[in-house]
């Protein structure tokens, strides 16, 4: 079984390729131009291609003998006007239909359906990595107090309300006030923006959860050491993630960074969480 990694930015795609290789299977990397850094994939066969060139990507995947695909890494969703789709991509967009204009989860579901029709099996990054998902409980840092737990509960409620609209996976709440909601900008930009809105008094919390009904093979929520650093810079007190639903990249480093910064890192079961 040969894995094709459709790679955006960050270290996570490389970790997936390494985990797959450790199982004794080959991997091929498609670096999305302007997002993924080919230098991160030394030792692997790599192609670099723009988002709109789906035909070239599919042809190369077939030529390489790829049977399974995983989508991973940061990428900013382009406007359709700037995509410049080739003939294959234009046909794929027509097959996806209205989902191309909906939220990220709907679009990615459509993309996955097209890839399955092309004969590829789409896998979850979590299924390949293993160990990236945490059991419920305090993973690092101090136990959150009553105010922090109330902010977590508020964040859960906000994300639950937004889930039907397919908007974001994260929210920052401080003292019951919503400082920011993740949209197209991503978590790091959300944290920077929330830091600018910080109030006096106890700091807020980042709550990052999968959307209700989200296909976990596609764009699963991920945090890592960079998220912890950005949360600390924004003056937050902690991060709450979904147990068995939000991945932690470089888990040991992330937990160490949280403890060093005095931030709690808490894995919760959002459906039953109580302040």
C-alpha positions as CSV (number, residue, x, y, z in Angstrom):
1,X,0.0,0.0,0.0
2,X,1.5,3.3,-1.1
3,X,0.4,6.5,0.6
4,X,0.0,9.8,-1.0
5,X,0.3,12.7,1.4
6,X,-1.4,15.9,0.1
7,X,0.7,18.2,2.2
8,X,0.0,21.7,3.4
9,X,2.2,23.7,5.8
10,X,3.6,22.7,9.2
11,X,5.4,19.6,10.5
12,X,2.3,17.3,10.7
13,X,2.5,15.9,7.1
14,X,6.1,14.8,7.6
15,X,5.1,13.0,10.8
16,X,2.4,11.2,8.9
17,X,4.8,10.1,6.2
18,X,7.3,8.9,8.8
19,X,4.6,6.9,10.7
20,X,3.4,5.3,7.5
21,X,7.0,4.4,6.5
22,X,7.6,3.0,9.9
23,X,4.8,0.5,9.2
24,X,6.9,-0.7,6.2
25,X,4.9,1.1,3.5
26,X,6.2,3.7,0.9
27,X,4.9,7.2,0.8
28,X,4.8,9.9,-1.9
29,X,4.4,13.6,-1.1
30,X,2.4,16.2,-2.9
31,X,3.5,19.6,-1.7
32,X,0.8,22.2,-2.2
33,X,2.7,25.2,-3.6
34,X,2.9,28.3,-1.4
35,X,1.9,26.2,1.7
36,X,4.1,23.1,2.0
37,X,7.9,23.3,2.2
38,X,9.5,20.5,0.1
39,X,12.7,20.8,2.2
40,X,10.8,19.2,5.1
41,X,10.4,15.9,3.1
42,X,14.0,15.0,2.5
43,X,14.2,11.3,1.7
44,X,10.8,11.0,0.1
45,X,9.8,11.4,-3.5
46,X,8.1,14.7,-3.8
47,X,6.1,16.7,-6.4
48,X,5.2,20.4,-5.9
49,X,2.0,21.6,-7.6
50,X,-0.5,24.4,-7.2
51,X,-4.0,23.8,-5.9
52,X,-5.8,24.1,-9.2
53,X,-3.7,21.5,-11.0
54,X,-5.7,18.5,-9.8
55,X,-5.3,16.6,-13.1
56,X,-1.5,16.7,-12.9
57,X,-1.6,15.5,-9.3
58,X,-4.0,12.6,-10.0
59,X,-1.9,11.5,-13.0
60,X,1.3,11.5,-10.9
61,X,-0.3,9.7,-8.0
62,X,-1.4,6.9,-10.4
63,X,2.0,6.8,-12.0
64,X,3.6,6.4,-8.6
65,X,1.2,3.6,-7.7
66,X,-0.5,5.4,-4.8
67,X,-3.5,3.6,-3.4
68,X,-4.3,5.6,-0.3
69,X,-4.4,9.3,0.4
70,X,-4.3,11.5,3.5
71,X,-4.8,15.3,3.6
72,X,-2.8,17.1,6.2
73,X,-1.3,20.5,7.0
74,X,-2.2,24.1,6.9
75,X,-3.5,25.7,3.7
76,X,-5.5,28.8,3.1
77,X,-8.6,28.2,1.0
78,X,-8.3,30.2,-2.3
79,X,-11.1,32.0,-4.0
80,X,-12.5,30.2,-7.0
81,X,-11.5,33.2,-9.2
82,X,-7.8,32.7,-8.2
83,X,-7.8,28.9,-8.4
84,X,-7.2,28.7,-12.2
85,X,-8.5,25.2,-12.4
86,X,-7.3,22.8,-15.0
87,X,-9.8,20.6,-16.9
88,X,-9.8,17.8,-14.2
89,X,-10.3,20.3,-11.4
90,X,-13.1,22.1,-13.2
91,X,-14.9,18.8,-13.7
92,X,-14.3,17.9,-10.0
93,X,-15.8,21.3,-8.9
94,X,-18.8,20.6,-11.0
95,X,-19.2,17.2,-9.3
96,X,-18.8,18.8,-5.9
97,X,-21.5,21.3,-6.7
98,X,-22.8,23.7,-4.0
99,X,-20.3,22.3,-1.5
100,X,-17.6,24.2,-3.3
101,X,-19.2,27.4,-1.9
102,X,-20.0,26.1,1.6
103,X,-17.8,25.6,4.7
104,X,-14.5,23.8,4.7
105,X,-15.9,20.5,6.0
106,X,-18.5,20.4,3.2
107,X,-15.9,21.2,0.6
108,X,-13.5,18.6,1.9
109,X,-16.2,16.0,2.0
110,X,-16.8,16.7,-1.7
111,X,-13.1,16.5,-2.5
112,X,-12.9,13.2,-0.7
113,X,-15.9,11.8,-2.6
114,X,-14.2,12.8,-5.9
115,X,-10.9,11.1,-4.8
116,X,-12.8,7.9,-3.9
117,X,-14.4,7.9,-7.3
118,X,-10.9,8.2,-8.8
119,X,-10.0,5.0,-7.0
120,X,-8.1,6.2,-3.9
121,X,-8.9,5.3,-0.3
122,X,-8.8,8.4,1.9
123,X,-7.4,7.8,5.4
124,X,-7.6,9.7,8.6
125,X,-4.3,11.2,9.9
126,X,-5.2,9.9,13.3
127,X,-5.5,6.4,12.1
128,X,-1.9,6.5,10.7
129,X,-0.2,8.4,13.6
130,X,-1.7,6.7,16.6
131,X,-1.0,8.2,20.0
132,X,-1.8,11.7,18.8
133,X,-5.2,11.6,20.5
134,X,-5.4,12.0,24.2
135,X,-7.7,10.4,26.8
136,X,-9.9,12.7,28.8
137,X,-8.0,14.4,31.7
138,X,-5.5,17.1,32.6
139,X,-2.5,16.6,30.3
140,X,-0.3,19.5,31.5
141,X,-0.2,22.5,33.7
142,X,-2.4,23.6,36.7
143,X,-6.0,22.3,37.2
144,X,-8.4,24.8,35.7
145,X,-10.4,26.7,38.3
146,X,-14.2,27.4,38.2
147,X,-13.9,30.5,36.0
148,X,-11.7,28.7,33.5
149,X,-14.2,25.8,33.4
150,X,-17.1,28.2,32.9
151,X,-15.2,29.7,30.0
152,X,-14.6,26.2,28.5
153,X,-18.3,25.5,28.8
154,X,-19.1,28.8,27.1
155,X,-16.7,27.9,24.3
156,X,-18.3,24.5,23.8
157,X,-21.7,26.1,23.5
158,X,-20.5,28.6,20.9
159,X,-18.9,25.9,18.8
160,X,-22.0,23.8,19.1
161,X,-24.1,26.7,17.8
162,X,-21.7,27.3,14.9
163,X,-21.4,23.7,13.9
164,X,-24.4,23.6,11.5
165,X,-22.9,26.6,9.7
166,X,-19.5,24.8,9.1
167,X,-17.5,27.6,10.7
168,X,-14.2,27.0,12.5
169,X,-13.1,24.6,15.1
170,X,-11.8,27.0,17.8
171,X,-12.9,29.8,20.0
172,X,-11.3,32.0,22.7
173,X,-13.3,32.9,25.7
174,X,-12.3,35.1,28.6
175,X,-14.5,35.7,31.7
176,X,-17.5,34.6,29.6
177,X,-16.7,37.0,26.8
178,X,-16.0,35.6,23.3
179,X,-12.7,37.2,22.2
180,X,-12.6,35.5,18.9
181,X,-14.0,32.7,16.7
182,X,-11.8,30.8,14.2
183,X,-12.9,31.3,10.6
184,X,-10.8,31.1,7.5
185,X,-7.7,32.6,9.2
186,X,-6.7,29.6,11.3
187,X,-5.9,29.1,15.0
188,X,-2.7,31.0,15.1
189,X,-4.3,34.1,13.7
190,X,-7.3,33.7,16.0
191,X,-5.0,33.7,19.0
192,X,-3.1,36.8,17.8
193,X,-6.4,38.6,17.3
194,X,-7.7,37.4,20.7
195,X,-4.6,38.6,22.4
196,X,-5.3,42.1,21.2
197,X,-8.8,41.9,22.7
198,X,-7.6,40.6,26.1
199,X,-9.3,42.0,29.2
200,X,-7.8,42.8,32.6
201,X,-8.0,40.0,35.1
202,X,-7.8,36.2,34.7
203,X,-6.8,35.1,31.2
204,X,-9.0,33.2,28.8
205,X,-9.1,29.8,27.3
206,X,-8.8,28.4,23.8
207,X,-11.3,25.7,23.1
208,X,-10.6,23.6,20.0
209,X,-13.0,20.8,19.0
210,X,-14.0,18.9,15.9
211,X,-17.3,20.1,14.5
212,X,-20.3,17.9,15.2
213,X,-20.6,15.2,12.5
214,X,-17.2,16.2,11.1
215,X,-15.5,13.6,8.9
216,X,-12.3,13.0,10.9
217,X,-10.3,11.9,7.9
218,X,-10.5,15.5,6.7
219,X,-9.0,18.6,8.3
220,X,-9.1,17.2,11.9
221,X,-8.4,19.7,14.6
222,X,-4.7,19.8,15.7
223,X,-2.7,21.7,18.2
224,X,1.0,21.6,18.9
225,X,3.9,23.5,20.5
226,X,3.3,26.5,18.3
227,X,-0.3,26.6,19.5
228,X,0.8,26.6,23.1
229,X,3.3,29.4,22.4
230,X,0.7,31.5,20.7
231,X,-1.8,30.9,23.5
232,X,0.8,32.0,26.1
233,X,1.6,35.1,24.0
234,X,-2.1,35.9,23.9
235,X,-2.3,35.9,27.7
236,X,-4.5,32.7,27.9
237,X,-4.6,30.4,30.9
238,X,-5.2,27.2,29.1
239,X,-6.3,25.1,26.2
240,X,-9.2,22.7,26.1
241,X,-9.4,20.0,23.4
242,X,-11.7,17.1,22.6
243,X,-10.5,13.8,24.1
244,X,-10.0,11.3,21.2
245,X,-11.0,14.1,18.8
246,X,-8.2,16.7,18.7
247,X,-4.7,15.6,17.8
248,X,-1.6,16.9,19.6
249,X,1.4,17.2,17.3
250,X,4.7,16.7,19.1
251,X,2.7,15.8,22.2
252,X,5.6,15.6,24.7
253,X,6.9,19.0,23.6
254,X,3.5,20.6,23.6
255,X,2.8,19.4,27.2
256,X,6.3,20.5,28.3
257,X,5.7,23.9,26.8
258,X,2.3,24.2,28.4
259,X,3.7,23.3,31.9
260,X,6.6,25.7,31.5
261,X,4.2,28.5,30.5
262,X,1.8,27.8,33.4
263,X,-1.0,26.9,31.0
264,X,-3.3,24.0,31.5
265,X,-3.8,21.6,28.6
266,X,-7.1,19.7,29.2
267,X,-8.7,16.9,27.2
268,X,-12.5,17.0,27.7
269,X,-15.5,15.1,26.6
270,X,-17.4,18.1,25.3
271,X,-20.8,16.4,25.2
272,X,-20.8,15.8,28.9
273,X,-18.5,18.6,30.2
274,X,-19.8,20.5,33.2
275,X,-18.3,23.7,34.6
